[in-house]
Amino acid sequence: MQSSRHAFKALIRKYIISSRWYCTNGTQKKKASLYDKISPLGNPKIDVTPELKKWVDTGNKVRFAELQRIIVDLRKRKRFSQALQVSEWMRTAGTYMFTPVQHAVQLDLIGKVHGYLQAERYFNSLSEHDKTGKTYGALLHCYVRQHQTERALTHLKNMRENGIALSSVTYNDIMCMYSSIGRNDKVPEVFNQMKENNVQPDNLSYRICINSLGVGSDIEGFEQILTEMETDAHIVMDWNTYTVVANFYIKAGLKSMANIVLKKAEGRLDNKDGLGYNHLISLHSQLGNRDDVFRLWRLGQKSSKKCLNRDYKNMVESLVRLDELEVAEKVLKEWESSGNCYDFRVPSVLIVGHIEKGFCKKAEALLERLMEMGKATTPNIWGRLATGYFEKGEMENAFESLKVALSLHDSSKEIKLDDKVIAELLRVVCRKGSREDCEKALSILRSVIPLRRRTYYSLLKAYVASGKEVDRLLDTMKLDNYEEDEETLKILSLTQNACKTSSSPWKMLDTSILSA
């Protein structure tokens, strides 16, 4: 490990000044369309309205269908603010007449971007003609999404009083609301009301009800609903429902029942449904069904034109769960040669797997290889590696991994480091190093992560044990809003022989790199 440190330093410096994108792809040839002007504006903070005006001002025509397509695409990509800007531009331009459907989309986007109160105002501003089941339903969804139970139930009452026909979507919203606030006991009640009011449940209705019963460990209850669903002439069974049931069987330790419903799920699987294959592979791996995992992976590869990053990630994750790390390495190599855009989440699954199984050197070797290939890693994964080494008692390697984590840290993003690792490494520095070493270490870490009170307790004990003055450390504690308490006074009252100051282990945290 030590032999590659100098190469690491050069790589780290290169990383700090290079792009921090974790997913990159080659540029594609653009077409002269409004969609291709707006679609690349991926930063949600960018206002797309000027682009729309520019398009019109340069003499281009704007078709209603294309604007609708843009809104659908932006919503799909969770760029709700930009989708709202396009919708609002359409509404205020005066060229397009909004129907209740467009108003419902606008209302939903307002709720997502600005919250239910503004969505409420928009709804109240609509004409009575536009207050249909679509717009009523959109406002209800806003309430449900923000857990506004009383408003949602009042709104539902208004819908009934105003003669708005309630659909399965309406009842599904109410059931989802109860599930989201932990009132799973209310879901079957709503489900039964739905049937009593002659509203036909759809697949989602059944699935929500099954899920609520499963969360409550009511196996007999969700089996009864599943049987009802399977015998409902209006329902076409889907793989998704069966995987939900299988998951609850697995949690209950009923492996044979889980295998039965997984066979049913596979029978309902569309050959081109990669997401379905992923669910089945994951569940079979939880059951330890190694052969089924490999079989479904091969079937999925044959049926799909191209395996996506999510497919590779899921397979690697499943192999790690099965303790098939060597096969996972092969799948990772296959992903690297697939031509897919680089996404660190794929290799990170195997890296974490190595760390959790105690193979920290293998994890580090994989991280080294990625960096040598010019691929981005994250400070958090290096922090996780530091924890792995720490738990194995390899303090020097833990220091080195922490050094890389800190050097890759971007101040605009939160870094996650194990508190006990930080506390112990600081304790070692403060026991063996000089006071200046301790203060330097403390300063670097405080600039990256908030230190907890118990970390300061560890530092105080180390200071006292090594005979160091604690005044500056106490001042630093106060800067972090930690006043002296009973535990602090107890530590300060300890009397121990001063330890000889040895050479600083903090030199391992190369400050030239940390300040780069």
Secondary structure, DSSP 8 states (H G I E B T S, - for coil): -GGGHHHHHHHHHHHHHS---SEE-------SSHHHHHTT---TTS--HHHHHHHHHTT----HHHHHHHHHHHHHTT-HHHHHHHHHHHHHHSSS---HHHHHHHHHHHHHHH-HHHHHHHHHHS-GGG-SHHHHHHHHHHHHHTT-HHHHHHHHHHHHHTT----HHHHHHHHHHHHHTT-GGGHHHHHHHHHHTT----HHHHHHHHHHHHHTT-HHHHHHHHHHHHT-TT----HHHHHHHHHHHHHTT-HHHHHHHHHHHHHT--TT-HHHHHHHHHHHHHTT-HHHHHHHHHHHHHHSSS--HHHHHHHHHHHHHTT-HHHHHHHHHHHHTTT--EETHHHHHHHHHHHHTT-HHHHHHHHHHHHHTT----HHHHHHHHHHHHHTT-HHHHHHHHHHHHHT--TTS-----HHHHHHHHHHHHHHS-HHHHHHHHHHHHTTS---HHHHHHHHHHHHHTT---HHHHHHHHHTT----HHHHHHHT-----------GGGGS-HHHHT-
